[in-house]
Structures are given as structure tokens and as C-alpha cells.
Amino acid sequence: MSQSCNGDSLVSERIRFLISWRSRTFQVAVDGFIGSFVTLYSAKRTREPPDLAVESRDYLRQILPIDPLAIAEGGSGDCGHIFVGMLQKRHEAGNCLRAVFAHLLYRFLFALVEAGLTVRNRLYLCQQLIGISLFLGDSSDRGNRRHERKKDGDCEDELHQHSLSEVILDINSYRVRIPAVETRENLKALLSYHINQLGWPMRASVAVDEVPGVRHDGERMKIKLLPLFAVAVFGLNPAVELAAADELLAGVGKVDISREGSNAGENPPWVKAVAISQGDTHVIIVAVDAVAIAEIGSIKDPYLANVREAVKDSLGIDPKSILINASHCHSQVAPDVEKRTIDAITTAWNNRVPVKAGVGTGHEDQIQVNRRLLLKSGKEADVRHAYALPESKDVAAVGPIDPEIGILRLDRIDNGEPLAVVYNFACHPIQGIPSGGNTADMTGFASNVIEANLGDGTAMALFLQGCGGDINPAIYKPVNQPRDGEPLGVRLGLSALKAARAIQTKAESPLQIVTETISLPRADLEERIATMEAEIDQLIDSLKGTTLNFETFLPLFVKYHLSGNYPSYAAHQYLQDELLEKEDWKKLDENNRAAMASYLENIRRMEELTRKQTNLALLEKHQARNSAAGKTVDAEIVGLRLGDFRMVTFPAELTVPIGLGIKERSPHPSTFVLGYTNGYLYYAPTATQLLNRGGAQEDSDCLFAPEWQGLFEAKALEILEDL
């Protein structure tokens, strides 16, 4: 093995080498690890050295695309495989236990590199490694160490000749029980001794810190092993970091959730998941194309609790690390959406790869409008299909929109291609499609555009609904064109795509998630309900009988708007009356106009009546619920950080002023706010908007007292400060 190694070409070769392992099963590494442990135990009992060279070659043939025997005999100049030759020499020297331990550690390193390890599997391997270290803690082997290093000096000299760099194998925060160790000092010395027994040019350190959650002899402990290995295994240069404990991993998965028999065509509803890990921190972000997480729509309780519990049982992920956001599209989802959600999460978790992360923003202000109308009377109304609009002459202004598209981009490290784009925007995706069929609506179309045009076309786009409680799609109530969310969605997708392409990702992206539950005051709506009932009675009393019905009103209305001066007949007949000093035709017009005005007034009062009755029903529903449930309601708030990306969530339909205010006051420039997440507590308007209860859906379909806003915003900003 005297051939030198070219650093750059070797790095690229090793990277391709590692990529090929991603397709291998983790079970190969586990089986080999356990098999060697049995071999070691047998050797200890019988004092007969196993045929390590044969075992090593057989094992390595399973996972390496080369012949280990040729490498061990010096047939390859790849310094990344010198270790195999070292195993051979140590076996020939008769130091079986040390060689077996080195062999086990080599396999253990392979196992950590493999993609898709669960916390449970990593914990098991760490327990086995520490157990073997203690089993080998025989002081009789210590005396042979200096002599053995001299015998193997040729290996060490050869390693130095190739100027091999170092890589950190960090077994960080994997909590294990260590038997037969009385003090931290003894543990530190014991582990350092067995690491250094390998005889490689290396340094080793072991740190043990007190942490809650792991007991040992009455103490709470955490084991943190930081050996610095000379890269006799992989031959990487110092610029390449291998399997570091703080490496960012991510994977994606998605499942169609269309209800059977409700064909959604090219834009079906999906449940999409991205699993993100860094050390012991794990985050699962789920985007589901549904109207809400329980309460309304097809998804029912206890969907969220069941998904979290199942993922905890199967993958060991803390339920509080799972974030599920509903896009609020009004799709029809399958009855087994719970299972499909779990499948999407599992797929994402099992396909994690090293990634880089970056944050950016896009801008789109042409596809949405604020649906709250500020009236000249000082009141507010909203734009819904549930009731008619107020008269145009009564409208003074509209509320604000949030044109920002918040974007988190994740790129694979192995090939540099985008893995996922998570984008946040504030708008009700309720435009539908011309056929009226099942659809993921405008945000589904937007995701399709992103996925088809970003990178190599394999990236997944996940839409997360923002503060869209009072934001409608543009041209929401058309009567002269079909309702179609595709043009709006395509524009949103193109705006997000433009911004996503400009994002620069980086590997150094700390991951953090915080989940807290706060109690918010429920509203007492009894007084407002009584007031609205009186207003409705007054409107009913104001309705008057008219001489017209719809059949006579409509032709009159058309005729009188075609010709204002001579609506009932030709102009010459009116002029003839004037010549004769008569007013027969003018009197007819006067009576008809009065009858039409009376009829129209009844129509407008009935429109107002329907608005009040619809919103009164919402108030009565929530008053009954609040009276039965007590004075407060719990709300789960999640804060998430990934690099420069910060996000805070709330389980209700936040209105856009809430999101704009939190963004403005956040200490972080890239802050985004989600509603519709981890539950559904109906609408969450501002305290000012709640002064208008009964006038619009947002302030009527609400559980909260006005004080909720200050409590939530204070907690959200507190969480953001800590991220």
C-alpha cells in the first residue's frame, strides 16, 4: 500500500462510495455487529482466536463494491481501505481481542453512516459498543500496547505518509446505562483506554455531564464520547465531515388522500411530510390538503393524537415534535387519512439524507384580497358565499393583505439537488375548479408548479397555511366566469419558485423546536346574542308589503334602467303629455319607481337579516360550547427554528393583522406565522375585530374573549426570543 492518494479525486470517489451505501439495508450492519459480538464472547471463553481475516472479508464483501482480499494484500492504493490491512496484521500478530474490537468499531462506524437509522437503533448500537468496551477492560492487555505499537509502526508511518485527516465520530446524547463503573473519572479512563488500545495515531476524550433523565448509581448522567479518528477508514480530506452528530438530515414522503369515488384529476389532495433531524432533535412537518385538523371537514378527532402516538411507538419521535398544518382547501379526503398520514411520515423518516437549509421570501399581491369590508357606518362586513354583499355605496375601504411568501429550502448534500421546499402564504384556498370536483385547490396547483420546475424535478413542495382567516382568493364571487383556482395557484407557484431558486443553502443550520400550551379565555357571548336577537326582530318588523312580486319587479327594473327619462314608452308620448299639460306618464313612472324602491328595500333588509341570522347561529353554537366547557380553552403553540428560518404556529384561523404584527415585532427577520396547525379552534381575529361580533364570520365563529390576542402574541414572541 505504498501508492499515494490524490486528495480531491479521493474525496469525490469516497462520496460516491458513501452514496452507494444508502441503498443498503441497515440490517446488514446490525447482523454483522451482533455476529462479531458472539464471536468475541466465544473467543473469550475458549481462548481460541477466530479467523478474523476471513470474517472481515466476508462481511466487507456484503457492503463494499470492491474485493477486501485484494485490498488486504496491497492490491489497491486507496488509503481509505488501509484499515482492512491493519486488521490482517493484527490477527497475524495474535492480538485477537484488540483486532476484534477494532473490527466491531469499524462496523459500528459503518452503521452510523447508513441512512435512515432510528433513535432506537442508534441507542442499541451504542449500548453494544459501550458493553464491549467494558468487556474488554482486562488490564492484562495493557502491557502489550507499547510493544504492539512498535510492531505496527509500519502501519502508523504509512498513515502519516498519506497525511490523513481526522473526522469526528460523535456519539452525542445517546443515553445508556453503564454497569460496574463507580465514578466519572473511572468511566472516562476506561473508555479512553479502549479507544487508545486501537493503536492508531489519534486523540481521544470522554466527557460525562449531569443531565436529567438517565440514572446511574443514584446519579443522573449523560455519556458523550468524542474520539478523533485518523481517517484510516475513509481517507477523506479535512473539508469533508462524515456523520457528525450535528449533521442535518431530512427526508420527504407523500400519500394521495383522495376519497374513493371523488376523482380529483391532476390536482388531488395529498398528505406530505418532511422529517428533519439533527443529533437528538427531530421535527416532523406535515402538510395535509384538508379544511382543518378535526372539528370541521372530513378529518375527525382524535386524528392528531392517534398520528402522534403511532409515530412515537414506531419511530420513537416525541409527539410534541410533530407539526400538522391544514391547507384549509375544502377537499374530500379518504376515511383512512390517519393511516395515510402515518405512512407519509414513515416514508419521510426512513429516507432521510444529509441536507443543507436556507431561507428566503417571495412576493405575491395579485391573487388575494382581504374579505373584511370597512363600511361607512363604522361596522364591518365580510365577503362570503353564505350571504350577500353589502351595497357598494356603503363600502368605505378594505383591510390589509400579507404578500410575503416564506420559504424554507432543503438541498441534498450528496448531489446538490433540492429535496424540499416548504412555503408559507396567507390565503383561503377555496376558489375550487370549474367542474366543482374534489381538488387541492390553488395551493395544490402552486405546489405542482414548484415540483415540476425546481431542480431535477424530484423535490417536494409543502404548503403551510399562514394567517389567512380574513383573506380570500381574488375574484372570489364571480358570476360571469367559472370559479377556477388554477390560474391563481400557478401565479403563486411561479412567485414561490422564483424566490426558492435564489436561496443559498448551508450545512450549518441549527434545528430547534419548542412546544407550549397556553390557556386562553373563552368569550361570554350571552349579551351580544341578546342584542343581535333584538336587531333581527327590528329588521323583521321593518319589512313591508309591496304591490310588486319578482315577476313584475324584474321587467320594470330592467326597463327603468335602460331609459331614465322615458322608461314606460317612447319619448313622443311624454312630449305629447307636456303639450297637453298632462302628467299621466310621469305619474305612472313615479308610482313604479316607488314600488321598486320598496321592493328593493325589502330585499336589502332580507340580505342583512340573513347575515345576522347566519352569524347569530355561530354565536349561539360557541356560547353553548363555552358554557359547558369552562372559562378557558387550551391552545398548543409551536416554535420552530432551522438556521435563519423561524416559525410560530397557532391552532386556529388567525387573521392577517395578527401575522403582520408578530412579524414586525419578532427579533428575527425571517419569521413566519402559521394558523390551522395541530388542531382547530375556529377563527382567531384581533381584539378590535371582535368589537364587530355578529357582523362577519371571523368575529362570530370565535371561541375567544378579546384578551386572547395579547396572551398569544406575548407567548409567541417569548418563544421566538428563545429560538
BELJO-V813818 format. One line per field, one symbol per residue. phi: phi as a letter, one per 20 degrees, with the letter a starting at -180 (. if undefined). A space follows every 50 residues. Layout:
# BELJO-V813818
phi->???
This chain:
# BELJO-V813818
phi->.effdegfffffffffgfgffgeeeffgffffffgfffgffffffemdff efgfffffffffcdebegffffenecefffdggfffggfffffnefffff fffffffffgfffgfnfegfffffffgfffffgffefeffeffeffffff feffffffffgelfedceddedmeecedfmcecfffffffffgfffffme fbcbbcccdfbfocdblnddccecdcfdefefedmeeffdddlffefedb bcbbbfdffgndfdmecffcdcccdccbmeeccdddddebfaemmcneed fegffffffffffedmeggfedcddefmfeeddfgegfffffffffffff dfcfcdcbcacdcbcddccfeedeeffnecccecffbffffgfeedacee cdefdecddddfefcmefebcdccbdafecemcgfmefaemfffffffff ffcemendfdddedfeeegdddfflfdfcdbffbefgffffffffffgff fefeebfecfdbccccddedfeedefffffffffffgffffefcfcfedf feffffffffeecfecfebffffffffffeldcffffgffffffffffff fffffffffffffffffffffffffffeeoeccecedddcccmeecbccb ebefefffffffgfeffdfddccddlclpbdmeceffffffdgnebfgee eceefgfggffffffffffffee
